[in-house]
Amino acid sequence: MPVFSLIIIWLSIGAALVLQIMPMPEILDDWRPNWLLMTTIYWCLALPHRFNVGSAWLSGLFIDALWGTSLGINALALALVCAIVIKNFQRIRSYSVWHQAFIVSFVSILYQFISYVVQHFISDVSLSDSYYLPVLSSLLFWPWVFFLLRKTRRHFKVV
C-alpha cells in the first residue's frame, strides 16, 4: 500500500508540472496559478510523513528542469516554504479552506520572493509588474485544488 500511495502522490505532482508548463493564452499566462506549489502544500499538510522537504526539493528540481531555469532555484524556494508549512501543518489543517487559501497566498508570496531574490543574485533579473499575479490566482484556486486532491486521497486511500 505505501508504494501505491507514493505513486498517487507523484502522479498528482506530475499533473501539477504539466499544468505549470501547459500553454495558455498570453493574456492569462501572467495569472497562471502556481499549481506545483499548491499541490506540494496540499501533500505537506495532508501527509507530512510521506511528502516532506526532500520531496518538495525534488519537485522543485523537476520544475527547474522543465522551465530551463538555473537548477535549484525553485527547489530551494519549494523546500523552504514546505519546511514552514510542515512545521505548522496541524495548525493550518484546523482552519477552514478559505482561511487556508489566504495562508497559501502568503506562502505563495514567500515562494515568489525567495525565487526572485535568488534569481536576482544569480542573473540580475528585474521584477515585472505581473510577477505576483499568480498569488491572487492561487488564492482563488486553492479550494478547488484542496477538494480535488482530498477526494483523490480518500478515493485511493492514500496513507
C-alpha positions in Angstrom: 0.0 0.0 0.0 2.8 2.6 0.7 4.2 2.2 -2.8 0.7 2.8 -4.3 0.3 5.9 -2.1 3.6 7.3 -3.4 2.6 6.6 -7.0 -0.7 8.6 -6.5 1.2 11.5 -4.8 3.8 11.7 -7.6 1.1 11.4 -10.3 -0.5 14.5 -8.8 2.9 16.2 -8.8 3.3 15.2 -12.4 -0.2 16.6 -13.2 0.8 19.9 -11.5 4.0 20.0 -13.5 2.0 19.6 -16.7 -0.4 22.4 -15.7 2.7 24.6 -14.9 4.1 24.3 -18.4 0.8 24.0 -20.4 0.4 26.7 -23.0 -2.2 29.4 -22.2 -3.4 32.5 -23.9 -1.0 35.3 -23.5 -3.4 37.4 -21.6 -4.0 34.7 -19.0 -0.4 33.5 -18.7 0.6 36.1 -16.2 -2.3 34.9 -14.0 -1.3 31.2 -14.1 -1.7 29.8 -10.6 1.4 28.1 -9.1 -0.1 24.5 -9.5 3.1 22.8 -8.2 3.3 25.0 -5.1 -0.4 24.3 -4.3 -0.1 20.6 -4.8 3.1 20.5 -2.8 1.4 22.4 0.1 -1.5 20.1 0.0 0.6 17.0 0.4 2.7 18.6 3.1 -0.5 19.4 5.0 -2.2 16.0 4.4 0.7 13.6 4.7 3.8 15.3 6.1 5.3 11.9 6.9 5.1 10.9 3.2 5.7 14.2 1.4 8.4 16.2 3.2 11.0 18.8 2.5 13.1 16.4 0.4 10.1 15.6 -1.8 9.4 19.3 -2.2 13.0 19.9 -3.2 12.8 17.1 -5.8 9.6 18.6 -7.2 11.4 21.9 -7.4 14.2 20.4 -9.4 11.7 19.0 -11.8 10.2 22.4 -12.5 13.6 23.9 -12.8 14.5 21.4 -15.5 11.2 21.9 -17.3 11.4 25.7 -17.2 15.1 25.7 -18.0 15.9 28.0 -15.1 19.1 27.7 -13.0 19.0 24.3 -11.4 18.0 24.6 -7.7 16.2 28.0 -7.6 12.6 26.6 -7.4 13.9 23.6 -5.5 15.3 25.9 -2.7 12.1 28.0 -2.7 9.8 25.0 -2.5 11.9 23.3 0.2 11.9 26.4 2.4 8.2 27.1 2.1 7.3 23.4 2.7 9.5 23.4 5.8 7.4 26.3 7.1 4.2 24.5 6.1 5.2 21.2 7.7 6.3 23.0 10.9 2.8 24.4 11.2 0.7 21.7 9.5 -1.5 20.8 12.4 -2.5 24.5 12.9 -3.1 25.1 9.2 -5.2 21.9 8.8 -7.5 23.1 11.5 -8.5 26.2 9.6 -11.4 26.4 7.1 -10.5 26.0 3.4 -10.8 29.8 2.7 -8.6 30.6 5.7 -6.1 28.1 4.3 -6.4 29.9 0.9 -5.1 33.1 2.5 -2.3 31.2 4.1 -1.5 29.6 0.8 -1.4 33.0 -0.8 1.0 34.2 1.9 3.2 31.1 1.3 3.0 31.8 -2.4 4.2 35.4 -1.9 7.1 34.0 0.1 7.9 31.5 -2.6 7.8 34.2 -5.3 10.1 36.4 -3.1 12.6 33.7 -2.5 12.7 32.8 -6.2 13.2 36.4 -7.1 15.9 37.1 -4.6 17.9 34.0 -5.7 17.4 34.8 -9.4 18.4 38.4 -8.8 21.7 37.3 -7.2 22.4 34.8 -10.0 21.4 36.7 -13.1 20.3 40.2 -12.2 16.7 39.7 -13.1 14.3 42.6 -12.9 10.9 42.5 -11.2 8.0 42.9 -13.6 4.6 44.3 -12.6 2.9 40.9 -13.1 5.4 38.9 -11.0 3.0 38.5 -8.1 -0.2 37.9 -10.1 -0.1 34.1 -9.5 -0.5 34.8 -5.8 -4.1 36.0 -6.5 -5.0 33.2 -8.8 -3.6 30.6 -6.3 -5.8 32.2 -3.6 -8.8 31.6 -5.8 -7.9 28.1 -7.0 -6.8 26.7 -3.6 -10.3 25.5 -2.6 -10.7 23.5 -5.8 -7.1 22.1 -5.6 -7.7 21.2 -2.0 -11.0 19.4 -2.6 -9.8 17.6 -5.7 -6.7 16.3 -4.0 -8.6 15.4 -0.8 -11.1 13.4 -2.9 -8.3 11.7 -4.7 -6.5 10.9 -1.5 -9.7 9.4 0.1 -10.7 7.5 -3.1 -7.4 5.8 -3.5 -6.9 5.5 0.3 -3.5 7.3 0.2 -1.9 7.0 3.6 
